[in-house]
Amino acid sequence: MHDAYISYENDGCHEVFPRLDTKGLPGIPGERLPRKMPFRQPSYDPLTRTFRGSVSFAVDQGKYEYVRTLDGVEVEEYELTFSSDFSAIIAGECRSFYPNASKPHKCQAFGGDDGADYVRWLGEKDQGFVRTVCMPEAIS
């Protein structure tokens, strides 16, 4: 499971997600998100179909990390429970942390009535990429 990652490979991601923040350089756009963001310490429980892992926008420099953020967030911790056919996330959350924070500043729920919906769609292909879309009606 060491090669688990979040994919921003679809060109549409550049329109949806902001650039990484630049430290102390207001008005200067930061770098684009890497096409793949590796999860740190990913784990998967097959009995509950629950994935856990975190993503850090900081860059490992060996002896230290260069802190980068995305809208002020340095680390996101994910806990995601998949449907039995793995076509949707039916429960879970993403906790977002500012640099050096011990508690999240934001928690985004997945699934349920109040959570974000994620459905893997293997229909049309767009420029060689499989598109992932949110379709709330498909989960309810």
Sequence and secondary structure as in RCSB ss.txt:
>XXXX:A:sequence
MHDAYISYENDGCHEVFPRLDTKGLPGIPGERLPRKMPFRQPSYDPLTRTFRGSVSFAVDQGKYEYVRTLDGVEV
EEYELTFSSDFSAIIAGECRSFYPNASKPHKCQAFGGDDGADYVRWLGEKDQGFVRTVCMPEAIS
>XXXX:A:secstr
 TT EEE  STTHHHHS     TT TTS      SEEE EEEEEETTTTEEEEEEE SEE SSSEE   BTTB E
EEEEEEE TTSSEEEEEEEEEE TT SS SEEEEESTTTSB EEEEEEEEETTEEEEE  HHHH 
